[in-house]
Amino acid sequence: MTTPASLSTLAALCGLRTAPELTAAARQALRSELDQRLAACEWFTVGVMAPSASQAVAALRACEKALGWEPLQAPGRETSDSEEGPVFLKGNQRTGHFLLRPESGLGCGLLITGHSSVAPEAEDTWGPFPLDFFA
């Protein structure tokens, strides 16, 4: 059985369907490890599985702010959080955009994928992190 105390490494999160509850110590350990992994990558994609569009966008914005990323835009939409019900948000730093679509049957959490043309061995997907991980 996985307990919050046993989830203090990125490898422990891999394969989970939904983000677990984390202790403060686990959050700190995960953030430290994640920061090291992110530093080896050039750009990122983000996936957010959330019960509502407003929660997905809030998780994206908190992630962007915490990591010093430029805010992604939702092309062709006046508001990016008008979807009701469960959603999946996919953000891409390379394009500068995010897309939001209704999606039921997913877990809940935030995934980050690091990309690198100079160090492909650094590329990976990390998470799922709780929606409030970067808050």
N, C-alpha and C positions, 0 to 999 in steps of 0.2 A: 504494500500500500504506500502511496506517495503522500507524504506529509509536508506542510509548509516548510518545516525545518530542512527537509531533504531536497528542497528545490532551490538551492543556492548556487547552481551552476547553469550555464546556458544549455549544456548537454541534457540536463534533467528536464528542461522544458520541451525539448525536441520531441515531436510526435504527439503532444497533448492536443486534444480537440478544442479545449477551451482553457482560458487562462486560470491558473489556480490562485487561491488566496495566498499571499506572501507575508511573512513576518518582516519587520523593519530590517532585521539583519540580512535576510535573504534578498530583499530589495537592494540594499547597499552592495552586497556581494555581486549580484547580477548586474547592477549598473556599472560597477567597476570593471567587470569582465567585458561587458558590452562596449564600454567606451574604448577599451583596448582594441577590440575587434573592429569597431567602426573606424578607428584611426588608420587602419590598413586599407580602407576602401576609398574609392574616388566619388562614388555616387550611390544613391539608394532608391529602393522602391519600398512602399509601405502598404500593408494590407490591414484593414480594420474591420473586424466582424463585430457588429453592435446591435443592440435591440432597437435603436432608432438612429436616424440620420444626424440628429443634433448631438447625440453621444459620440458617434463616429467622427464627426467634424471636430468636436471638442478634444477628443483623444489625439487626432492628427495635429491640431494647433498646439496642444501641450507638448507633443513630441518635437515639433518644429522649433518651438521656443526653447525647450530644454537643450536641444542639440545645436542650436544656432543656425538652423536651416532657413532658407528663404521660404516664405509661405507659398504653398501650391495653390493654384487657381482651379476653379471648376468652370471649364469653357462652356459658353452657351447657356449659362444659367444665371438668373438674377440672384437666386438664393440657393445655396448648396445643401441646405438642411431641411428641405421641404418634404422629403420622403417620409412616409409613416410606416411603422413596423420594422422588422429586422432588415438590416442592410449590410452590404459589403462595399467598402470604400477601397479603391486602389489608387495609390499616389505614386508618381514617377518624377524624380528630380530631373531626369534628363529632358523630359518634355515640359516640366514645370506645371503639370496639371494633375488633378485627381478626378476620378469618375466615381459616381455613387449609384448603386443599383439596389433595388429590393432583392433580398435573398433570404429565404427562410431555410431552416435546417442546419445552419452553421452554428459553431460554438460562439464564444465571445472572447475577444482579445485583440491584441495588436501584434503584427508580425513585421519585422524589418529584414530586408534582404540587401546585403552589401554587394557592390559590383566593382570590379577593378580590371582594367585592361593590362596593367603592368604587373599585377600580383594575383592571377586567377585563383591561386590557392587560398587567398584571403576571403574569397566569395563564399557566402553562406546565408542561410535564413535563420533568424533568431526569434524566439518566442514560442507560444503566445504569451505576451505580457498583459497584465490587467489593464483595462482602459485608463485607469488613473495612475499608471506606473510613472509617468513623467509629470504628473500634476504637482 
